[in-house]
Amino acid sequence: MPMKLIRPLSALVLLVATALPAFAADPEFPPGLRLGMVPLIGLNAAKTFPGFESEDGSVKVLITELPPDAYGEVANAFKASPAGAGGVKPDKVETPAGLAYFTTETGKAGDALVKRYSMIVQGTGFSGYVAVQIPENATKIYTDEAVRQMFASAVTRKEVPVEEQLSRMPFKVTDLADFKNVRTLAPGTSIILADGDESTGFEPKPFMILGLIGATPQQAEDRARFAQEAALQIPGVRESRVTMSEPIRINGQQGFETRIDGVSGKDKTAVTVVQWIRFSSGGASLRIVASSPRDQWPNAFNRFRAVRDGIQPKG
């Protein structure tokens, strides 16, 4: 099925649609994302997800980013099965961002009949994905042609302004330590600061991931075990070995520092990774994961600490 590989996102989904060819003048980008489009009339910025929705929340347009190779996989699937199958109608449309592929199908959201659309388009270093959900009683206004026109307005931007990305985070980052690239990983939750980029891979150069994690242990002995287990499960790091793990204070709060040695990336770069967790007595705790090739560690570690110590609460 052409869109099978991105079907899981359709659960999160719920994209688009609005009335006919009455477009606003300019495309709109959800904060922190590199894919945007002109929302149809009646759709405004969504309150709880990146994209657009109708005032009553019944029509939804989810916009997100997928890995760069996702577009090619979908394009190949479309070519292999141009007629589609299982009631899923495949189609394509030219956009300012390039050729986009999309599907149309019917389904259910709870007991309500809905129409779903999924679109993918190629960006620079990412694949842009849009998922739309329209209840059956709104399909006379939000027609197939209206959705197609909205898809046709899709545009991408190479960079998201750093200030825009940081403004979406639940904490202030006051020192970027000269990192060249800032990328949102999950809007409002996590962000990466890196000297490398998606095309070359992040692992060969220093990078940091800043984010929040849910409830964490309150007892000191439980925190030590929690920190070590979390460090050994950092994605992408193999042959991990803990070299240091101890409690510290981070900006006056209880924290834990854990370091591991391992290898990372397709070239098996030898890396040292530090994980800092700044525990919160209630709500989410701050987690920082910072990685550097071992031969660049001393200078990178100073930069990592500068970023860590510059993170402040908002408000």
Residue frames relative to the residue before (quaternion, step in Angstrom):
aa qw qx qy qz dx dy dz
M 1.0000 0.0000 0.0000 0.0000 0.00 0.00 0.00
P 0.5579 -0.6680 0.3537 0.3425 3.61 -0.61 1.07
M 0.8067 0.2765 -0.1587 0.4976 3.56 0.81 -0.87
K 0.2728 0.7987 -0.5074 0.1736 3.60 1.21 0.26
L 0.6844 0.5155 -0.3207 0.4037 3.55 0.83 -0.94
I 0.7550 0.3218 -0.2361 0.5202 3.59 1.07 -0.37
R 0.3403 0.7701 -0.4843 0.2378 3.58 1.25 0.22
P 0.5856 0.5817 -0.3998 0.3986 3.63 0.95 -0.65
L 0.6417 0.5220 -0.3436 0.4447 3.58 1.01 -0.67
S 0.5644 0.6101 -0.3936 0.3929 3.54 1.17 -0.45
A 0.5410 0.5914 -0.4171 0.4284 3.55 1.20 -0.27
L 0.6653 0.4819 -0.2560 0.5095 3.52 1.06 -0.90
V 0.5523 0.7389 -0.2886 0.2564 3.39 1.24 -0.72
L 0.3093 0.7162 -0.6012 0.1727 3.33 -1.26 -0.03
L 0.1610 0.8459 -0.4924 0.1263 3.42 0.20 1.10
V 0.9835 0.0744 -0.0546 0.1555 3.30 -1.43 -0.16
A 0.6205 0.6853 -0.3352 0.1817 3.31 -0.95 -0.77
T 0.1866 0.7552 -0.6206 0.0983 3.43 -1.02 0.66
A 0.7790 -0.3916 0.2261 0.4345 3.42 -1.25 0.03
L 0.8631 -0.3110 0.1657 0.3618 3.40 -1.34 0.49
P 0.8008 -0.3652 0.1855 0.4369 3.57 -1.25 -0.17
A 0.4149 0.6837 -0.5136 0.3107 3.59 0.98 0.64
F 0.0016 0.8431 -0.5351 0.0543 3.57 0.21 1.32
A 0.4906 -0.5799 0.5439 0.3566 3.49 -1.26 0.44
A 0.6702 -0.5438 0.3277 0.3845 3.55 -1.22 0.38
D 0.8325 0.1891 -0.0501 0.5183 3.57 0.83 -0.95
P 0.5328 -0.6042 0.4742 0.3552 3.57 -1.16 0.54
E 0.2611 -0.7536 0.5847 0.1481 3.54 -1.19 0.59
F 0.2331 -0.7625 0.5918 0.1181 3.55 -1.00 0.91
P 0.4162 -0.6585 0.5514 0.2985 3.59 -0.82 0.87
P 0.5955 -0.6059 0.3745 0.3716 3.61 -0.88 0.84
G 0.8238 0.2448 -0.2002 0.4705 3.54 -0.94 0.98
L 0.6895 0.4730 -0.2838 0.4694 3.61 1.23 -0.18
R 0.4181 -0.7167 0.5106 0.2252 3.53 -1.25 0.57
L 0.6491 0.4543 -0.3233 0.5174 3.61 1.26 0.14
G 0.0639 0.7948 -0.6003 0.0623 3.54 -0.92 0.93
M 0.0483 -0.7844 0.6167 0.0459 3.56 -1.30 0.12
V 0.5406 -0.5861 0.4792 0.3669 3.54 -1.31 0.11
P 0.2980 -0.7678 0.5294 0.2034 3.63 -0.42 1.09
L 0.5145 -0.6312 0.4806 0.3254 3.54 -1.11 0.66
I 0.6574 -0.5210 0.3651 0.4039 3.55 -1.20 0.52
G 0.7436 0.3669 -0.2906 0.4775 3.53 -0.94 0.92
L 0.6809 0.4279 -0.2871 0.5204 3.56 1.28 -0.15
N 0.0670 -0.7840 0.6171 0.0047 3.52 -1.01 0.91
A 0.7201 -0.4155 0.3085 0.4622 3.56 -1.30 0.17
A 0.4346 -0.7037 0.5024 0.2518 3.56 -0.89 0.99
K 0.4724 -0.7046 0.4657 0.2517 3.55 -1.11 0.70
T 0.8190 0.2801 -0.1126 0.4880 3.60 1.00 -0.74
F 0.7691 0.1862 -0.1454 0.5938 3.62 1.25 0.08
P 0.5662 -0.6059 0.4207 0.3678 3.62 -1.16 0.40
G 0.5920 0.5462 -0.4096 0.4283 3.57 -0.55 1.16
F 0.5602 -0.5901 0.4689 0.3436 3.56 -1.19 -0.63
E 0.0063 -0.7883 0.6149 0.0215 3.54 -1.27 0.37
S 0.5404 -0.5883 0.4827 0.3589 3.54 -1.29 0.36
E 0.7016 -0.4875 0.3081 0.4186 3.56 -1.23 0.39
D 0.7292 0.4020 -0.2450 0.4967 3.59 1.00 -0.76
G 0.5195 -0.6852 0.3871 0.3329 3.60 1.29 0.06
S 0.5064 0.6805 -0.4203 0.3223 3.60 1.21 0.02
V 0.7151 0.3256 -0.2117 0.5812 3.59 1.17 -0.61
K 0.0003 -0.8293 0.5551 -0.0640 3.55 -0.62 1.12
V 0.0935 -0.7623 0.6388 0.0469 3.53 -1.20 0.73
L 0.1278 -0.7883 0.6004 0.0423 3.55 -0.51 1.21
I 0.0653 -0.7760 0.6269 0.0221 3.57 -0.92 0.94
T 0.1364 0.7926 -0.5828 0.1160 3.56 -0.83 0.96
E 0.4186 -0.6809 0.5377 0.2686 3.55 -1.35 -0.01
L 0.1743 -0.7606 0.6205 0.0773 3.53 -1.13 0.85
P 0.6744 -0.4638 0.3552 0.4516 3.61 -1.23 0.18
P 0.6524 -0.5764 0.3281 0.3668 3.61 -1.09 0.68
D 0.6940 0.4905 -0.3025 0.4316 3.62 1.01 -0.67
A 0.4619 0.6925 -0.4471 0.3274 3.61 1.25 -0.15
Y 0.6244 0.5522 -0.3452 0.4313 3.61 0.97 -0.81
G 0.6784 0.4997 -0.2959 0.4499 3.59 0.84 -0.95
E 0.6325 0.5329 -0.3291 0.4556 3.58 1.02 -0.77
V 0.6695 0.4806 -0.3008 0.4799 3.57 0.96 -0.86
A 0.6316 0.5370 -0.3355 0.4474 3.60 0.95 -0.86
N 0.6624 0.4975 -0.3026 0.4713 3.59 0.96 -0.86
A 0.6401 0.5236 -0.3244 0.4592 3.57 1.02 -0.78
F 0.6283 0.5279 -0.3291 0.4671 3.59 1.03 -0.78
K 0.6781 0.4908 -0.2969 0.4595 3.58 0.91 -0.89
A 0.6653 0.5054 -0.3018 0.4593 3.57 1.08 -0.72
S 0.7975 0.1317 -0.0562 0.5861 3.60 1.12 -0.62
P 0.0621 -0.8660 0.4951 0.0325 3.61 0.58 1.15
A 0.6847 0.4850 -0.2980 0.4552 3.60 1.11 -0.50
G 0.4295 -0.6986 0.4703 0.3261 3.57 1.22 -0.28
A 0.1435 -0.7805 0.6013 0.0931 3.57 -1.29 -0.10
G 0.8249 0.2857 -0.1805 0.4532 3.54 -1.29 0.32
G 0.6966 -0.4912 0.2810 0.4410 3.56 1.03 0.72
V 0.5632 0.5662 -0.3981 0.4513 3.58 1.27 0.22
K 0.2123 -0.7997 0.5543 0.0905 3.56 -0.65 1.12
P 0.2147 -0.7899 0.5603 0.1267 3.62 -0.60 1.10
D 0.0544 0.7852 -0.6142 0.0566 3.58 -1.12 0.65
K 0.1764 -0.7657 0.6040 0.1330 3.57 -1.28 0.11
V 0.0816 -0.7913 0.6058 0.0162 3.54 -1.22 0.53
E 0.4210 -0.6823 0.5364 0.2635 3.55 -1.08 0.75
T 0.0419 -0.7885 0.6135 -0.0087 3.56 -0.97 0.91
P 0.6526 -0.4838 0.3812 0.4414 3.62 -1.21 0.16
A 0.6617 0.4936 -0.3019 0.4768 3.60 1.21 -0.46
G 0.6688 -0.4422 0.3129 0.5092 3.60 1.25 -0.26
L 0.7236 -0.4193 0.3075 0.4539 3.57 -1.30 -0.12
A 0.1225 -0.7902 0.5994 0.0363 3.56 -0.83 1.06
Y 0.2471 -0.7418 0.6063 0.1452 3.55 -1.16 0.69
F 0.0596 0.8094 -0.5833 0.0308 3.56 -0.99 0.76
T 0.2411 -0.7502 0.5972 0.1499 3.54 -1.29 0.41
T 0.1928 -0.7445 0.6286 0.1157 3.51 -1.32 0.49
E 0.1464 0.7837 -0.5945 0.1045 3.57 -0.94 0.84
T 0.3666 -0.6972 0.5621 0.2522 3.55 -1.27 0.26
G 0.0653 0.7962 -0.5974 0.0701 3.54 -1.16 0.59
K 0.4712 -0.6507 0.5071 0.3121 3.53 -1.26 -0.46
A 0.1258 -0.7201 0.6748 0.1012 3.53 -1.20 0.67
G 0.7663 -0.0607 -0.0054 0.6395 3.56 0.00 1.29
D 0.7703 -0.2815 0.2297 0.5240 3.57 -0.69 -1.08
A 0.6007 0.6005 -0.3493 0.3957 3.58 1.26 -0.25
L 0.4267 -0.6683 0.5490 0.2644 3.54 -1.10 0.77
V 0.0093 -0.8028 0.5957 -0.0251 3.57 -0.93 0.87
K 0.3130 -0.6858 0.6142 0.2334 3.50 -1.36 0.29
R 0.1230 -0.8065 0.5770 0.0380 3.56 -0.90 0.96
Y 0.0998 -0.7634 0.6373 0.0336 3.52 -1.12 0.83
S 0.0541 -0.7784 0.6247 0.0303 3.59 -1.05 0.79
M 0.0261 -0.8127 0.5815 -0.0248 3.59 -0.79 1.02
I 0.0596 -0.7786 0.6234 0.0390 3.55 -1.15 0.69
V 0.0152 -0.7849 0.6184 -0.0370 3.56 -1.03 0.87
Q 0.4880 -0.6916 0.4545 0.2775 3.56 -1.10 0.67
G 0.1109 -0.7651 0.6314 0.0607 3.54 -1.03 0.88
T 0.5960 -0.5333 0.4346 0.4142 3.57 -1.28 -0.13
G 0.8376 0.0365 -0.0703 0.5405 3.56 -0.31 1.29
F 0.7720 0.1865 -0.1503 0.5888 3.61 1.23 0.27
S 0.3213 -0.6791 0.6068 0.2597 3.54 -1.37 0.10
G 0.3008 -0.7572 0.5506 0.1817 3.56 -0.84 0.96
Y 0.0907 -0.8125 0.5759 0.0034 3.57 -0.87 0.99
V 0.0581 -0.7851 0.6167 -0.0010 3.54 -0.99 0.92
A 0.0498 -0.7882 0.6133 0.0121 3.58 -0.91 0.91
V 0.1126 -0.8146 0.5687 0.0158 3.55 -0.81 1.04
Q 0.0286 -0.7784 0.6265 0.0270 3.53 -1.07 0.75
I 0.0186 -0.7998 0.5974 -0.0567 3.54 -0.79 1.13
P 0.3995 -0.7088 0.5165 0.2669 3.62 -0.74 0.95
E 0.6474 -0.5642 0.3471 0.3768 3.54 -1.09 0.74
N 0.6843 0.5063 -0.3044 0.4275 3.59 0.96 -0.79
A 0.6851 0.4461 -0.2940 0.4952 3.60 1.27 -0.04
T 0.4816 0.7154 -0.4172 0.2867 3.60 1.25 -0.11
K 0.5835 0.5598 -0.3993 0.4321 3.62 1.16 -0.25
I 0.6717 0.4294 -0.2845 0.5325 3.56 1.23 -0.48
Y 0.7644 0.2706 -0.1349 0.5695 3.56 0.84 -1.01
T 0.0415 -0.8616 0.5045 -0.0378 3.52 0.43 1.32
D 0.6905 -0.4355 0.3637 0.4486 3.56 -1.33 0.14
E 0.6800 0.4977 -0.2982 0.4483 3.56 0.91 -0.88
A 0.6230 0.5325 -0.3417 0.4599 3.58 1.05 -0.71
V 0.6563 0.4962 -0.3072 0.4782 3.58 0.94 -0.88
R 0.6352 0.5327 -0.3325 0.4497 3.58 0.97 -0.84
Q 0.6570 0.5040 -0.3133 0.4649 3.59 0.96 -0.81
M 0.6274 0.5146 -0.3463 0.4708 3.55 1.04 -0.68
F 0.6297 0.5255 -0.3281 0.4687 3.58 0.97 -0.84
A 0.6597 0.5357 -0.3035 0.4310 3.56 0.99 -0.88
S 0.6533 0.5095 -0.3194 0.4599 3.60 1.22 -0.30
A 0.3969 0.7576 -0.4545 0.2488 3.61 1.28 -0.05
V 0.0017 0.7775 -0.6279 0.0347 3.55 -0.96 0.95
T 0.2218 -0.7525 0.5994 0.1589 3.55 -1.24 0.44
R 0.1937 -0.7391 0.6260 0.1562 3.53 -1.28 0.36
K 0.5515 -0.6482 0.4154 0.3211 3.55 -1.03 0.78
E 0.8127 0.1083 -0.0166 0.5724 3.56 0.95 -0.87
V 0.2788 -0.6826 0.6399 0.2164 3.52 -1.27 0.49
P 0.5206 -0.6415 0.4444 0.3463 3.63 -0.72 0.94
V 0.5534 -0.6410 0.4200 0.3263 3.55 -0.89 0.99
E 0.6453 0.5364 -0.3287 0.4334 3.58 0.91 -0.91
E 0.6398 0.5300 -0.3231 0.4532 3.58 1.04 -0.80
Q 0.6599 0.5028 -0.3073 0.4661 3.57 0.97 -0.84
L 0.6934 0.4813 -0.2868 0.4531 3.57 0.82 -0.97
S 0.6188 0.5683 -0.3499 0.4144 3.58 1.06 -0.66
R 0.6576 0.5177 -0.3080 0.4524 3.59 1.20 -0.46
M 0.5817 0.5994 -0.3786 0.3988 3.57 1.22 -0.29
P 0.5049 -0.6763 0.4468 0.2969 3.60 -1.10 0.61
F 0.7267 0.2886 -0.2239 0.5818 3.59 1.28 0.29
K 0.4886 -0.6513 0.4946 0.3039 3.57 -1.26 0.39
V 0.1605 -0.7403 0.6445 0.1036 3.56 -1.05 0.85
T 0.1274 -0.8550 0.5017 0.0337 3.59 -0.21 1.28
D 0.7697 0.2238 -0.1390 0.5815 3.62 1.24 -0.29
L 0.1919 -0.8076 0.5519 0.0804 3.59 -0.55 1.18
A 0.3304 -0.7977 0.4618 0.2030 3.61 1.32 0.04
D 0.6422 -0.5812 0.3063 0.3949 3.58 1.04 0.86
F 0.3190 0.7214 -0.5521 0.2702 3.61 1.05 0.54
K 0.4558 -0.7469 0.4292 0.2239 3.54 -0.84 1.04
N 0.8044 0.2109 -0.0922 0.5476 3.58 1.03 -0.74
V 0.0988 -0.7589 0.6425 0.0397 3.54 -1.06 0.88
R 0.0345 0.8103 -0.5805 0.0720 3.59 -0.68 1.09
T 0.3838 -0.6913 0.5647 0.2364 3.55 -0.96 0.92
L 0.2448 -0.7637 0.5802 0.1421 3.58 -0.88 0.93
A 0.7589 -0.0452 0.0435 0.6482 3.55 1.01 -0.87
P 0.4622 -0.7167 0.4331 0.2918 3.61 -0.43 1.18
G 0.8468 0.1472 -0.1328 0.4935 3.55 -0.86 1.03
T 0.7321 0.4132 -0.2301 0.4902 3.59 1.28 0.01
S 0.8236 -0.0778 0.0859 0.5552 3.60 0.79 -0.95
I 0.0874 -0.7872 0.6104 -0.0057 3.53 -1.20 0.69
I 0.2466 -0.7616 0.5796 0.1523 3.58 -1.16 0.61
L 0.1569 -0.7313 0.6577 0.0893 3.55 -1.11 0.84
A 0.1000 0.8346 -0.5254 0.1319 3.60 -0.61 1.06
D 0.4175 -0.6541 0.5638 0.2829 3.51 -1.32 0.40
G 0.6926 0.4153 -0.2678 0.5255 3.60 1.21 -0.47
D 0.2968 -0.7364 0.5668 0.2200 3.57 -1.27 -0.25
E 0.7503 -0.4137 0.2677 0.4407 3.55 -1.33 0.02
S 0.6665 0.5357 -0.3171 0.4103 3.58 0.94 -0.82
T 0.7541 0.3480 -0.2004 0.5196 3.61 0.97 -0.80
G 0.4928 -0.6261 0.4469 0.4068 3.57 1.23 -0.44
F 0.4638 -0.7048 0.4709 0.2576 3.56 -1.04 0.78
E 0.6068 0.6530 -0.3438 0.2954 3.58 1.02 -0.83
P 0.6711 0.5256 -0.3417 0.3957 3.67 0.87 -0.72
K 0.7529 0.2806 -0.1744 0.5692 3.60 1.28 -0.19
P 0.6503 -0.5207 0.3580 0.4217 3.61 -1.17 0.32
F 0.1091 0.7733 -0.6222 0.0551 3.56 -1.14 0.70
M 0.2000 -0.7632 0.6055 0.1041 3.54 -1.31 0.45
I 0.1515 -0.7427 0.6418 0.1166 3.55 -1.19 0.63
L 0.1146 -0.7916 0.5998 0.0191 3.56 -0.73 1.13
G 0.2561 0.7852 -0.5355 0.1762 3.57 -0.78 0.91
L 0.4673 -0.6486 0.5216 0.2981 3.51 -1.37 0.01
I 0.1385 -0.7550 0.6334 0.0980 3.53 -1.18 0.63
G 0.6178 -0.5978 0.3760 0.3458 3.55 -1.18 0.57
A 0.8424 -0.1800 0.1303 0.4908 3.53 -1.27 -0.45
T 0.1022 -0.7906 0.6033 0.0209 3.58 -0.92 0.96
P 0.6504 -0.5441 0.3519 0.3964 3.62 -1.17 0.51
Q 0.3751 -0.7347 0.5271 0.2043 3.56 -1.17 0.64
Q 0.6683 0.4878 -0.3026 0.4732 3.59 1.14 -0.55
A 0.5963 -0.6193 0.3807 0.3406 3.57 -0.99 0.93
E 0.6899 0.4818 -0.3023 0.4478 3.60 0.82 -0.90
D 0.6433 0.5088 -0.3184 0.4752 3.58 1.11 -0.65
R 0.6247 0.5458 -0.3376 0.4449 3.56 1.07 -0.72
A 0.6247 0.5407 -0.3415 0.4481 3.61 0.99 -0.78
R 0.6804 0.4767 -0.2879 0.4763 3.57 0.87 -0.93
F 0.6399 0.5372 -0.3178 0.4483 3.57 0.97 -0.89
A 0.6725 0.5092 -0.2989 0.4464 3.60 0.89 -0.97
Q 0.6754 0.4913 -0.3030 0.4590 3.59 0.90 -0.89
E 0.6572 0.5051 -0.3185 0.4598 3.57 0.91 -0.84
A 0.6493 0.5144 -0.3186 0.4608 3.59 0.99 -0.83
A 0.6534 0.5236 -0.3157 0.4464 3.59 0.97 -0.85
L 0.6957 0.4759 -0.2797 0.4597 3.58 0.96 -0.83
Q 0.6946 0.4388 -0.2767 0.4984 3.59 1.27 -0.18
I 0.3241 0.7504 -0.5177 0.2527 3.61 1.20 0.34
P 0.4523 -0.7106 0.4604 0.2804 3.63 -0.64 1.06
G 0.8069 0.3218 -0.2260 0.4407 3.56 -1.12 0.73
V 0.6640 0.4476 -0.3124 0.5111 3.59 1.24 -0.23
R 0.0919 -0.8117 0.5768 0.0035 3.56 -0.74 1.12
E 0.8030 0.2471 -0.2091 0.5004 3.53 -1.30 0.37
S 0.1905 0.8409 -0.4839 0.1500 3.57 1.08 0.81
R 0.0006 0.7743 -0.6324 0.0225 3.54 -1.11 0.80
V 0.3723 -0.7306 0.5283 0.2204 3.59 -0.70 1.11
T 0.1412 -0.8080 0.5688 0.0602 3.59 -0.79 1.02
M 0.7926 -0.0090 0.0095 0.6096 3.57 1.25 -0.35
S 0.1228 0.7742 -0.6145 0.0890 3.57 -1.01 0.78
E 0.2560 0.7812 -0.5252 0.2199 3.57 -0.44 1.19
P 0.5418 -0.6124 0.4576 0.3492 3.59 -1.16 0.51
I 0.0050 0.7693 -0.6388 0.0108 3.56 -1.13 0.72
R 0.3952 -0.6531 0.5635 0.3158 3.56 -1.31 -0.02
I 0.1161 -0.7812 0.6124 0.0345 3.55 -0.93 0.98
N 0.8201 -0.1329 0.0356 0.5554 3.55 -0.43 1.23
G 0.7476 -0.4344 0.2122 0.4555 3.54 0.92 0.97
Q 0.6646 0.4782 -0.3130 0.4813 3.61 1.26 -0.03
Q 0.6085 -0.5419 0.4326 0.3860 3.54 -1.26 0.46
G 0.0804 0.8031 -0.5850 0.0800 3.54 -0.92 0.93
F 0.2345 -0.7486 0.5981 0.1640 3.52 -1.34 -0.04
E 0.1550 -0.7765 0.6065 0.0727 3.55 -0.97 0.92
T 0.0044 0.7812 -0.6231 0.0391 3.56 -0.88 1.01
R 0.1006 -0.7854 0.6087 0.0500 3.57 -0.93 0.92
I 0.0423 -0.7830 0.6202 0.0227 3.52 -1.12 0.74
D 0.2716 -0.6965 0.6326 0.2024 3.52 -1.29 0.47
G 0.1822 0.7799 -0.5824 0.1389 3.56 -1.07 0.73
V 0.4301 -0.6360 0.5395 0.3456 3.54 -1.25 -0.46
S 0.0783 -0.8099 0.5812 -0.0128 3.55 -1.10 0.72
G 0.7766 0.3582 -0.2519 0.4529 3.56 -1.20 0.54
K 0.6773 -0.5168 0.3460 0.3930 3.54 -1.29 0.35
D 0.6945 0.4479 -0.2751 0.4913 3.58 1.18 -0.51
K 0.4092 -0.7395 0.4458 0.2947 3.58 1.30 0.20
T 0.0711 0.8192 -0.5571 0.1163 3.52 0.82 1.10
A 0.3898 -0.6929 0.5540 0.2472 3.58 -0.91 0.94
V 0.0044 0.8308 -0.5523 0.0688 3.58 -0.56 1.18
T 0.2218 -0.6827 0.6663 0.2018 3.47 -1.41 0.33
V 0.1165 -0.7991 0.5895 0.0171 3.55 -0.87 1.01
V 0.1187 -0.7671 0.6255 0.0791 3.54 -1.03 0.83
Q 0.1205 -0.7661 0.6278 0.0665 3.55 -1.03 0.83
W 0.0678 -0.7670 0.6370 0.0356 3.54 -0.90 0.98
I 0.0627 -0.7570 0.6488 0.0462 3.54 -1.02 0.84
R 0.1445 -0.7608 0.6284 0.0736 3.56 -0.80 1.07
F 0.2795 -0.8223 0.4759 0.1384 3.52 -0.16 1.33
S 0.2167 -0.7461 0.6182 0.1193 3.50 -1.20 0.73
S 0.4748 -0.6820 0.4758 0.2882 3.56 -0.99 0.78
G 0.7835 0.0456 -0.0406 0.6184 3.55 1.28 -0.29
G 0.7728 0.3015 -0.2292 0.5092 3.57 -0.98 0.77
A 0.7635 -0.3884 0.2730 0.4378 3.54 -1.29 -0.38
S 0.3142 -0.7256 0.5835 0.1855 3.55 -1.22 0.64
L 0.4821 -0.6521 0.5032 0.2985 3.56 -1.19 0.57
R 0.0374 -0.7813 0.6229 0.0110 3.57 -0.93 0.93
I 0.0758 -0.7777 0.6240 0.0116 3.56 -0.89 1.01
V 0.0462 -0.7614 0.6464 0.0180 3.55 -0.93 0.96
A 0.0057 0.8119 -0.5807 0.0595 3.59 -0.65 1.12
S 0.0830 -0.8164 0.5713 -0.0114 3.56 -0.81 1.06
S 0.0237 0.7860 -0.6170 0.0315 3.55 -1.10 0.76
P 0.5360 -0.5529 0.5066 0.3878 3.58 -1.14 0.55
R 0.5892 -0.6386 0.3555 0.3444 3.55 -0.87 0.94
D 0.6809 0.4995 -0.3060 0.4396 3.60 1.00 -0.73
Q 0.6932 0.4219 -0.2760 0.5151 3.60 1.29 -0.13
W 0.3609 0.8118 -0.4237 0.1766 3.56 1.33 -0.07
P 0.6777 0.5162 -0.3562 0.3839 3.68 0.60 -0.93
N 0.6995 0.4441 -0.2770 0.4866 3.59 0.84 -0.91
A 0.6467 0.5284 -0.3252 0.4436 3.59 0.97 -0.86
F 0.6414 0.5438 -0.3358 0.4245 3.59 0.93 -0.84
N 0.6254 0.5262 -0.3401 0.4651 3.60 1.02 -0.71
R 0.6492 0.4988 -0.3136 0.4809 3.57 1.02 -0.78
F 0.6256 0.5466 -0.3378 0.4424 3.57 0.96 -0.85
R 0.6793 0.4892 -0.2954 0.4604 3.60 0.90 -0.92
A 0.6126 0.5538 -0.3535 0.4393 3.59 1.06 -0.72
V 0.6488 0.4932 -0.3111 0.4889 3.58 0.99 -0.84
R 0.6544 0.5354 -0.3131 0.4326 3.58 0.84 -1.03
D 0.7288 0.4454 -0.2489 0.4567 3.57 0.79 -1.01
G 0.6671 0.5019 -0.3001 0.4616 3.58 1.25 -0.30
I 0.5249 0.6268 -0.4198 0.3943 3.58 1.26 0.03
Q 0.0307 -0.8227 0.5647 -0.0577 3.53 -0.64 1.20
P 0.5531 -0.5942 0.4463 0.3766 3.60 -1.10 0.46
K 0.4429 -0.6719 0.5234 0.2801 3.54 -1.21 0.54
G 0.7917 0.3667 -0.2447 0.4228 3.48 -1.29 0.47
